[in-house]
């Protein structure tokens, strides 16, 4: 795994990708840090990171788009898959290399709250809790981008699909507010999710039996709940979207709340999509 990590990390700095991601990330963090904290005298460092969350939607797809798509396009994935390194080690090596690139601007951002202590009182606990949540949220986004890159051999398609996925996660709270809270609306939304799950299982297994069985069981359960206990479905889908909103959970830290469940959620999303990537590459 370490050999894959060194190879991948070196490739980011022999091209412009690593420098562009680090430079743009530092530029925006430094801009908001100078404007909010140094010019206006705000001691709340969490607002600096909150202001740059939108930047992640554009930078992280550029970081992850080449991880597996470039290997497949150049046919070098055959060398990786026939090497004595296992698929989980290959995926983890590439993932940690991307995480290391993302950690460079985050390491610079970790110094900024200490600078503010020279000008006044600042809650370092709140600042570094927000910093940790921001880093783990970025790790989850990188895992999603790595998984998308493993599905295609075109870097542009990987970048666009990753951006679309992250944008959907970013807009989840707003989308939840637009969906009706009626039981019928929740039934329709969960039916679409069941169909998407069945398609995903079909893509993973190339079988029609398991996806069809899963869809029938889920749809049968939803229909039974809708006719017997419709109150259970009222407002359930909007609540689900709000609870799954990746960027929405970061708001708790910006508001001064240390939410352990959100940290666990970020780590769980990262591990889940790394696992999906391993399964996709193995397939």
N, C-alpha and C positions, 0 to 999 in steps of 0.2 A: 504493500500500500504506500509506503514511504517513497518508493521509486516513482510511482504514478504521481504522487503529490508533488515531488520535486520537478518532474517533467512538465506537469500541467502548470505549476506556478511559474516556471521559467518561460513557458510559452506566452503567458500573459504579459511578461515584461520584455520579451523580445518583439512583441507587437505593440500597437498603441492602445489596445483594449484596457490593460491594467492601468496605464498612466491616465487615460481619459476618465475612467471610472473614479479613480482616486482623486484626480485633479478637480473634476466637476463636483464631486461630493464635498471635498474640502472647501471649494469656492462658495457653494451655497450655505454650508454650515457656518463658514466664516462670515459671510455676508449677513445672515440673520443674527449671528452672535454679536457682530459689531453694531448692527442697527438696534437690536433689542436691549442688549446688556450694557454695551459700552457707551452708546450715544444717548439712549433714553434712560439708562440707569436701572433697568429691570434686573432684579436678582433671580428671577424664575428662569432657570436654564432649560426647563422642560419645554417651554414655548419655542425655543430654538429648534429642538429636534422635531417638535410637532409641525413646525413650518416647513420642514424638509421631507415630510413623508411622501408628498406628491412626487418629489424628485426620484424616489426609489422606483416608482412605476416606470420610469424611462431608463434609468441606469442599470438596474438589475437584469432586465431582459438582454441588454447589450453584454452583460457579464456572462450570462448563462447560455446564450444562444449557440455558442460554438462548442460546448463541452462534449456532446455526443454527435450533434449534427455534422460538425466538421470532420469528425472521425469517419462517419459513414460516407460522407461525400468523397473523401480522399481514399476510401477503402483501407485506411489504417486501423479500423476497428477489428479487422481480421487478425492483425498482429497482436492486438490486445487480448482478444478472446482466445487465441492459441498460446498465449504466454502462460507461465506457471503461476500467475496471479489469479485468484478467484474473482468472480464477478462482483461480489460485495466489496472486495478490496479495491477494485477498479473504480466503482461508483463512489466509495468513501474517499479515495484519493483525489478524485476530481472535485468532489463536493468540498472537501477541506481546503483545497487550493483556492476555490472561489471564495470560501469563507475567509481565508487569509487575506485576499485582496480587499474584501469588504472591511476587514478588521483594521486595515491601515488608517483610513480616515476616522474610524471610530476610536482608535488609540489617540489620535490627535484631539478628537472631541473630548476625550476623558480628561485632558489637561485643562480645558476651558473653565470648568467650575472652580478649580483651584486658583485660577487667576482672579476670579471674582472675589475671592476671600480677602484680597488685598484692598478692595474698595468698599467693603461693607460686610454685612451678615448675609450668609446664604446657607440654605439647608442642603448640605452635601448628601445626606441620606436620600432626600427626594430627588436630587439631581442624578445621583448614580443609580437609583432604582429606575428612573426613566431611561437612563443610558442603557441599562441592562435589558429592559423591555424592548427598546429600539433595536438593539443588536440581535436579540432573539427573534423579533419580528422580521428583520432582514434575513436571518438564517432560514426562517420558514419560507420566505419569498424565493430565496435562492434554491431551496429544495424543490419548490414548484416549477421554477424555470428549468432546473436540471431534468426533471421528469418530462417536461414538454420537449426539451431538446432531444431526449432519447426516442421520441416518437417520429422524428422526421430527419431527413438529411439536408434540408434547406435551412440555413441560418436565419434568413429573413422570415420564413414562416414560423420558426421557433420563437423569434423575437416578438413578432406580432401576436402570436397566440399567448405567449407569456404576458405581454402587456395587457391583452384583453382579459386574461384570467385575473391578474392583479387589479385591474380597473374594476372588474365585477366585485371582487372582495372589498375594494375601497368604497364602492357605492352601495354595498349591501344594506346598511341602515336606511338609506334613502329609498331603495327599492322596496324594503319591508314596509315603509310608510305608504307606498302607493298601492300595495296589495290589500284587497278587502279582507276583513277579518271573519267573513262568513265561513260556515262549514263547507259549503260547495266550493268556494275558492281554494280552501286548504286541500280538499279532496282532489281538485284538478291539478294543483301544484305538486302534490305528493305523487300523483299518477305520472306526471312528467318525470319526476325524479326516479321513480321505479323503472320507467322505460330507459332512462339514461344509464341507470345501474345495470340493467339487462344488456344494453349495448356494450357497456364496458366489460362485463363478464364474457360476452360473446367474443370481443376482441382479445381478451386474455386467454380464453380456452379454445376458441374456434369450434365451439359446440353450441348446438341449439337447445339441447335438453336442459342443461343447468340454468341458462338465462331465462328460458321460458318458464321453468318451474319457479324460479325466484320471483319473476314478475307476477305469475298467477297467485302465489302465496301472498305477496305484498298487496296486490290489488284486491284479493279476496278479504284480507284483513281490513283494508281501508274501507271497503264497501260495507263490511259488517259493522264497523265503528260508526260509519256515516248513518246507517239506518237504525242502529240500536242506541248509540250514544252520540248524537251529532254535536252535543255541547263540548265534547272532548276535542273536536276539530276546530272549534271557533277560535280564531286568532292564533292557532298553533303554528302555522307556517311563517307568519311574520315574526313570531317569537323565536323560531328556529333560525331564521336569517340573522336576527340580531345577536343571537348567541354564537353563531358561527362567523360573524364578521371579524376578519383578522385585524384590520386597521381600527375598527371600532373599539376593540379591547385595549388599545393603546391609550384611549382617552382617559381611562381610569388613572393611569400614572400621571398624565398631564394635569389632572384635577387633584393630584396629591394623594391618591389612594394606592397603597401597595397591594396589588391583587395577585396572590400566588396562583390562583386558578388560571389567570391569563398567561402567566409564565409557563405553566404546565401545558397550556393549550398551544403556545408557540412551539415548544419543544416537541409536542405530540404531532403537530402538523409537519414539522421538519422530518421527524423520524418516519412518519407515514409515507411521505412522498419520496424519501430516499429508498424505502422498501419498494414502493411502486416502480421506481427507476430500476432497481435490481431485477424485479420481475419482468419489466419491459425489455431490458437488455438481454436477459436470459432467454426470453421468448424469441 
